[in-house]
């Protein structure tokens, strides 16, 4: 079977989404509804009759096309029933030459050494919620349990299905401190959330203090028996009160005993990695890939 390049208009979205549905490494980010919402543009590589697929999320600057990772989209890459090193290499080799610069992340089902491509290991953390809440709570580090008790002493309350606009506002305030996320990305995510909420694949959690101030919040999205902890926001006043601890604890308590993997969406940042690991979460490796084929007069901009 051959891998063909499809521009956006040529993609059969029904077959595309069916491929993501049945892929053992399928992720919510790869569905057409997610890509339509979050990517500036996306084309695709397709193996055979959608046996395996790879979204190519792209943009254009200075007249040059490049691949990039859209906001709130942790990883993409190749998805299909069977993905091995040979298939991954074939897909990467089939990316059209017009894309002169790549800065993308591949999913955990794409972790293979591939000759000719320099893949950089990145780290995610995931927590299986199959066990009872008591068993899960027993694996929390002592500092997590201590912060949960502190939050309870301060009468912090976790609420479900709070307005997504409040989550977006708090996340926007926090993200601006360390990442350049355009405002339209938040608007697109809000539209996406409304679609997924109607499909019962999205919910929100918030933690409130005594004065009804929102101290911590997050969106949780669902697919492939995975819950994505995304668009996280923490008010400065909540950091010393255990607000984020009690939020995650509330979600774990609500979903304990279910066949769900809580996906923390990172992190390579040591402090966050320790925080997620303190809930009993385990490492899940994935890969990042950069390729610079820019003309010499632009190449230095991306080095």
C-alpha positions as CSV (number, residue, x, y, z in Angstrom):
1,X,0.0,0.0,0.0
2,X,1.1,3.5,-0.7
3,X,1.1,6.6,1.4
4,X,-0.6,9.5,-0.3
5,X,-0.7,13.2,0.5
6,X,-4.2,14.6,0.8
7,X,-5.0,18.3,1.0
8,X,-7.8,19.2,3.4
9,X,-10.6,19.2,0.8
10,X,-9.6,15.6,-0.3
11,X,-9.8,14.0,3.2
12,X,-12.7,11.6,3.7
13,X,-13.5,12.7,7.3
14,X,-15.8,9.7,7.9
15,X,-13.0,7.3,7.1
16,X,-10.5,9.5,8.9
17,X,-12.5,9.4,12.2
18,X,-13.2,5.7,11.8
19,X,-9.4,5.1,11.6
20,X,-8.9,7.1,14.8
21,X,-11.7,5.2,16.5
22,X,-10.2,1.8,15.9
23,X,-6.5,2.8,16.4
24,X,-5.0,1.4,19.6
25,X,-3.0,4.6,19.8
26,X,-5.9,6.8,19.0
27,X,-6.2,10.2,20.8
28,X,-8.8,12.8,20.9
29,X,-6.5,15.4,19.3
30,X,-6.5,13.4,16.0
31,X,-10.2,13.5,15.4
32,X,-11.3,15.8,12.5
33,X,-13.4,18.0,14.9
34,X,-10.4,18.7,17.1
35,X,-8.1,19.4,14.2
36,X,-10.7,21.7,12.5
37,X,-11.0,23.7,15.7
38,X,-7.4,24.0,16.8
39,X,-5.2,23.9,13.6
40,X,-4.7,26.9,11.4
41,X,-4.7,24.4,8.5
42,X,-4.4,20.7,8.2
43,X,-3.7,18.3,5.4
44,X,-2.9,14.6,5.8
45,X,-0.9,11.5,4.9
46,X,-3.1,8.4,4.3
47,X,-1.9,4.8,4.0
48,X,-4.1,2.7,1.7
49,X,-7.8,3.0,2.5
50,X,-7.2,4.9,5.7
51,X,-5.4,2.0,7.3
52,X,-3.2,4.5,9.0
53,X,-3.1,8.3,8.9
54,X,-1.0,11.3,9.9
55,X,-2.4,14.8,10.2
56,X,-0.1,17.5,8.9
57,X,-1.0,20.7,10.9
58,X,0.6,23.6,9.1
59,X,0.8,27.3,8.7
60,X,2.6,29.8,6.4
61,X,5.0,32.6,7.2
62,X,7.1,34.7,4.8
63,X,5.5,32.6,2.1
64,X,7.0,29.4,3.5
65,X,4.9,26.4,4.7
66,X,5.8,24.8,8.0
67,X,4.5,22.1,10.3
68,X,3.6,23.1,13.9
69,X,1.9,21.8,17.0
70,X,-1.5,23.5,17.4
71,X,-2.4,25.0,20.8
72,X,-3.9,22.6,23.4
73,X,-2.8,19.6,21.2
74,X,-0.2,17.7,23.1
75,X,0.8,15.3,20.4
76,X,-0.3,13.9,17.0
77,X,1.8,11.7,14.6
78,X,0.8,8.4,13.0
79,X,-2.3,6.6,14.0
80,X,-3.5,3.2,12.9
81,X,-4.2,-0.4,13.8
82,X,-0.6,-1.3,13.3
83,X,2.2,1.3,13.6
84,X,5.8,0.2,13.8
85,X,9.2,1.8,13.1
86,X,9.0,1.0,9.3
87,X,5.6,2.6,9.0
88,X,6.6,5.6,11.0
89,X,9.7,6.1,8.8
90,X,7.6,5.7,5.7
91,X,5.2,8.4,6.9
92,X,7.9,10.8,7.9
93,X,9.6,10.3,4.6
94,X,6.3,11.0,2.7
95,X,5.9,14.5,4.2
96,X,6.0,16.8,1.2
97,X,9.1,18.9,0.7
98,X,7.1,22.1,0.6
99,X,7.0,21.9,4.4
100,X,10.4,23.5,5.1
101,X,10.3,23.5,8.8
102,X,8.9,21.0,11.3
103,X,8.3,21.4,15.0
104,X,5.8,18.6,16.0
105,X,5.1,16.0,18.7
106,X,4.4,12.4,17.9
107,X,2.1,10.2,20.0
108,X,3.2,7.5,22.5
109,X,2.5,4.8,19.9
110,X,5.3,6.3,17.7
111,X,8.2,5.8,20.0
112,X,10.7,4.1,17.8
113,X,14.2,5.0,16.6
114,X,14.0,6.1,13.0
115,X,17.1,6.4,10.8
116,X,17.4,9.8,9.3
117,X,15.2,11.5,11.8
118,X,16.3,12.9,15.2
119,X,13.5,12.2,17.6
120,X,13.7,13.9,21.1
121,X,12.1,12.0,24.0
122,X,9.5,13.8,25.9
123,X,7.5,12.8,29.0
124,X,3.9,12.6,29.9
125,X,2.3,11.2,33.1
126,X,-0.8,9.0,33.2
127,X,-2.8,7.5,36.1
128,X,-5.0,4.4,35.7
129,X,-8.2,4.8,37.7
130,X,-9.2,1.2,37.5
131,X,-8.7,0.6,41.3
132,X,-11.0,1.8,44.1
133,X,-10.6,5.3,45.4
134,X,-9.2,4.0,48.7
135,X,-6.5,2.1,46.8
136,X,-5.7,5.1,44.6
137,X,-5.6,7.5,47.6
138,X,-3.3,5.1,49.4
139,X,-0.7,5.6,46.6
140,X,-0.7,9.4,46.9
141,X,2.5,10.9,48.4
142,X,2.1,12.2,51.9
143,X,2.4,15.8,50.7
144,X,-0.6,15.3,48.4
145,X,-2.7,13.9,51.2
146,X,-1.6,16.7,53.5
147,X,-2.6,19.4,50.9
148,X,-6.0,17.8,50.4
149,X,-6.6,17.9,54.1
150,X,-5.5,21.5,54.2
151,X,-7.9,22.4,51.4
152,X,-10.7,20.8,53.3
153,X,-9.8,22.7,56.5
154,X,-10.0,25.9,54.5
155,X,-13.5,24.8,53.3
156,X,-12.5,24.7,49.6
157,X,-15.2,23.1,47.5
158,X,-14.9,21.3,44.2
159,X,-17.7,21.8,41.8
160,X,-18.5,20.0,38.6
161,X,-19.6,21.4,35.3
162,X,-18.8,25.0,36.1
163,X,-19.1,27.4,33.1
164,X,-16.3,26.8,30.7
165,X,-15.9,30.6,30.3
166,X,-14.6,30.8,33.9
167,X,-12.1,28.0,33.2
168,X,-10.9,29.8,30.1
169,X,-10.5,33.1,31.9
170,X,-8.4,31.6,34.7
171,X,-6.3,29.5,32.2
172,X,-5.7,32.6,30.0
173,X,-4.4,34.6,33.0
174,X,-2.0,31.8,34.0
175,X,-0.8,30.8,30.5
176,X,0.2,34.3,29.6
177,X,2.9,34.1,32.2
178,X,4.9,31.4,30.3
179,X,3.5,30.8,26.8
180,X,2.4,32.9,23.8
181,X,-1.0,31.5,23.1
182,X,-3.1,33.7,20.8
183,X,-6.6,34.8,22.0
184,X,-8.3,33.1,19.0
185,X,-7.0,29.7,20.3
186,X,-9.1,30.1,23.4
187,X,-12.1,31.1,21.3
188,X,-11.7,28.0,19.1
189,X,-11.2,25.8,22.1
190,X,-14.4,27.1,23.7
191,X,-16.3,26.3,20.5
192,X,-14.7,22.8,20.5
193,X,-15.7,22.3,24.1
194,X,-19.3,23.0,23.4
195,X,-19.3,20.4,20.6
196,X,-17.7,17.8,22.8
197,X,-19.9,18.6,25.8
198,X,-23.0,17.8,23.7
199,X,-21.4,14.5,22.8
200,X,-20.8,13.8,26.5
201,X,-17.0,13.9,26.0
202,X,-16.2,17.0,28.0
203,X,-16.7,18.4,31.5
204,X,-15.2,21.1,33.8
205,X,-14.2,21.1,37.4
206,X,-13.5,24.2,39.6
207,X,-12.5,24.7,43.2
208,X,-13.9,27.7,45.1
209,X,-12.9,29.4,48.3
210,X,-15.1,30.7,51.1
211,X,-15.6,34.0,49.2
212,X,-16.7,32.1,46.1
213,X,-13.4,32.9,44.3
214,X,-12.4,30.4,41.7
215,X,-9.0,29.1,42.8
216,X,-8.4,26.2,40.5
217,X,-10.1,24.9,37.4
218,X,-9.6,22.5,34.5
219,X,-11.4,21.0,31.5
220,X,-11.5,17.2,31.2
221,X,-12.0,15.7,27.7
222,X,-12.6,12.1,27.0
223,X,-11.8,9.5,24.3
224,X,-10.3,6.1,24.0
225,X,-10.8,5.4,27.8
226,X,-8.6,8.4,28.4
227,X,-9.4,11.6,30.4
228,X,-7.4,14.6,29.4
229,X,-6.6,17.2,32.1
230,X,-6.4,20.3,29.9
231,X,-6.7,24.0,30.0
232,X,-5.6,24.1,33.7
233,X,-5.8,27.4,35.6
234,X,-4.7,28.2,39.1
235,X,-5.4,31.4,41.0
236,X,-2.3,32.7,43.0
237,X,-4.4,32.6,46.2
238,X,-5.1,28.9,45.6
239,X,-1.5,27.7,45.3
240,X,-0.9,27.6,49.1
241,X,-4.3,26.2,49.9
242,X,-4.1,23.0,48.0
243,X,-6.8,24.0,45.4
244,X,-5.3,22.1,42.5
245,X,-4.8,19.0,44.8
246,X,-8.4,18.9,45.8
247,X,-9.5,19.4,42.2
248,X,-7.6,16.4,40.9
249,X,-8.6,14.4,43.9
250,X,-12.3,15.2,43.2
251,X,-11.9,13.9,39.6
252,X,-10.1,10.8,40.8
253,X,-12.8,10.1,43.4
254,X,-15.6,10.6,40.8
255,X,-14.0,8.2,38.3
256,X,-12.3,5.6,40.5
257,X,-13.1,2.0,39.5
258,X,-13.6,3.0,35.9
259,X,-11.5,1.9,32.9
260,X,-10.1,5.4,32.5
261,X,-6.5,6.6,32.1
262,X,-6.1,10.1,33.5
263,X,-3.8,11.9,31.2
264,X,-1.9,14.8,32.8
265,X,-0.6,16.1,29.4
266,X,3.0,16.4,30.6
267,X,5.4,17.3,31.8
268,X,9.1,17.8,31.1
269,X,9.1,20.5,33.8
270,X,10.6,18.8,36.9
271,X,8.2,20.4,39.4
272,X,5.1,19.4,37.4
273,X,6.5,16.0,36.8
274,X,7.0,15.5,40.5
275,X,3.5,16.9,41.2
276,X,1.8,14.4,38.8
277,X,3.9,11.5,40.0
278,X,2.9,12.3,43.6
279,X,-0.7,11.2,42.7
280,X,0.7,7.8,41.6
281,X,0.9,8.7,37.9
282,X,3.4,6.8,35.7
283,X,5.7,8.0,32.9
284,X,4.4,7.7,29.4
285,X,7.1,8.6,26.8
286,X,6.4,10.3,23.4
287,X,8.6,12.0,20.9
288,X,9.2,15.5,19.5
289,X,10.7,16.1,16.1
290,X,12.2,19.2,14.6
291,X,13.4,19.5,11.0
292,X,14.9,22.7,9.5
293,X,15.1,22.9,5.7
294,X,14.6,26.6,5.6
295,X,16.6,28.7,3.1
296,X,19.9,30.0,4.5
297,X,18.5,33.5,4.9
298,X,15.8,32.2,7.3
299,X,17.5,29.2,8.8
300,X,19.1,31.2,11.6
301,X,15.7,32.3,12.9
302,X,14.8,28.8,14.0
303,X,18.1,27.5,15.3
